Amino acid sequence: MIKVAYSPAFSRTYKKFIKTQPGKKQLFQDKLSLFINDPYHPQLRTHKLKGILKDLMAFSIDYDLRVIFYFTSATEVILEDIGNHNEVY
């Protein structure tokens, strides 16, 4: 099981995101639960990033919505950003 922490930037972005797309809140919570139990579950399409973001990873909430994160240890992650593909990459 993964322990999740939120960066201040993620918290701000998440609040704005939920205000504009309240219907996605439950979807995010469902995918986060899946991530906590298995961060590499196939539905999440977890992958390493390249270029400037090479130290980070991402998982998918839906077709275009992504969460950027990094591992601080084998069982702990910090969520850094949430948004559509163009916003977070």
Secondary structure, 3 states (H helix, E strand, C coil): CCEEEECHHHHHHHHHHHHHCHHHHHHHHHHHHHHHHCCCCHHHCCEECCHHHCCCEEEECCCCEEEEEEEEECCEEEEEEEEEHHHHC
